[in-house]
């Protein structure tokens, strides 16, 4: 019952977040990626909640939301024009590492452990669950890798700018 409650809560959270994404779609870039991510999330967690299957996949995936505070703070600092401060730099590095550990390494481990190493168990589930999760999870992985690439590019740009500023200060 508690894992079902987690799945229902995640559906509700994602539905609410979807309303905000749709409302502010003109202000946020990447609307299509967010729309696919939210639709897939609602479908996957909804299937888990309704059928009772695959909680061993869905509930650990909730840990990915631990990166949210860093992503949100980056957005607020950027929107407020505070990209030059140390808080922006520290938050960016923390966002990078949280994404790396949780949404890249842990996410791939979750995929390999549930879909590959335990594939005999996966194929014992109802065909609709097997099909949906074998389609949805790779989409999730692809989106996470795309977002991580963007974060990496951003962190490298900020670090390069900090390095260049440090070199200029030494020259003075």
N, C-alpha and C positions, 0 to 999 in steps of 0.2 A: 504493500500500500504506500509506503513512503517513497519508493522509487517512481511509482505511478504519479504521486503528487509532484515529484520533481519534474517529470515530463510535462504534466499539465501546467505547472508554473512556468516552465520554459516556453511553452506555447503562448501563454498569456503575455509574458515579457516580450517575446519576439513579435507578437501581434501589435502590441503597443508601440514598440520600436519601429515597426513597419509603418504605422500611421505617421510617426514623426519623419521618417525617411521620405515618405510620399509628400508630406506637407512641405518639407524643405528641400525637395529634389533639385530645385533650380540653384540653390546655394551650395550644394554638395556635389563634388565631382564623383564619378563612378557609380551613379544611381543604378545602372544595370547590374553591376556586380552585387550591390547590396540587395537589390530586388531578388536576384537568383538565390543569394545566400539566405535571405529571410523566408522565401517560399520553400526552399529545401529544408530549412530548419523546422518550420511549422509542420511540414509533411512528415519528416522523420520523427520528431518528438510526438506528433499527433498519433502516428502509427504505433509508437511504443506505448503511449498512454491508453489507446483504445484496445490494442491486441494483447498487451502484457508481454510482448516479445522484445528482445534486444536491449533490455535495460542495461545489460553489461557493456553495451556500446554507448548508449545515450547518456547515462548518468556520469561516467568518467569524462565524457566530452563537455560536461558543464564546467569543468575546470578551465576551459578556454576563455570563459568570461572573466577570469582573473586579470586578463590584460586590459580590460575595459577602462579602469581608472587612468592608466597611462595614455591610452588613446584619447579619452575624453579631455584630460588635462592638456594634451598637445593641441587639440582643437581649440580649446578656450584660450590658451596662451597665444596661439597663432591669430585667432580672430581678434583678440585684444591688442594685437600689434606688439607682443612681447617676445618676439623671436630672438632678440639679442641677449637676453639674460641667461644667467647660469642655470636658473630653474628649467628653462626650455631645453638646454643642453643635457642636464642631468635626467630630466624626464624622457628625452629622446633616447638616451642610452638605456634607461630602464625599460622603455617600451620595446626597444630592439631586443634586449636580453629576455624579457618576458615572452615576446613573440617567438624567439628562437627556442626557448626551453619548452613552452607550453603548446604553441600552435604549430611548431615545426617538429621538434624532436618527439614530444609526447604524442602529438597527433599521428605521426608516422608509426610510432610504437603501437598505438591503439589500433591503427589500421592493420599492421602486420600481425599483431597478436590475435586479433579477432577475425580477420578476414583471410589470413594466410596460414598461420600456425595452427589455428583452430578451425580450419575450413570444413572439416568433417562435421563439426557441430553446426556450423553456419548452414550447411546444405540440408540439415534435418528440419530447419524451420519451414513454415509455409512458403510456397513459391512467391507470393506477393511481397513478403518481407525480404526474402533473399534478393529478389529483383530490385526492389526499391533501395535497399541498403547498399547493394553492389553498384547502383547507379549514383545514389546521393553522396556516399562517402568520398568517392573520387572527385566529385564536383567540389565538395568541401575542401579536400586537400589542394586542389588546383587554386581555389580562391585564396586559401591561406598562403600558398607559395607566392601568388601574385602580390598580395598585400605585404608579405615579408620582403619581397624584392623592392617594393616601393619604400618601405621603412629603411631598408639597408641603404638604398640610394640617398635617402634624406639624411640619415646619420652620417654617411660618408661626406656629403656636401657640407654639413654643419661642422664636422671635425676638420675638414680641409680649410674652411673659412677661419676656424679658430686657430689652426696652425699658421695660416697666412697672416692673421692679425698678430700672433706671437712673434713671427719673424719680423714684421714691420716695426713692432715695439723695440726689438733688439737693435734694429738699424738706427733708431733714433737715439 
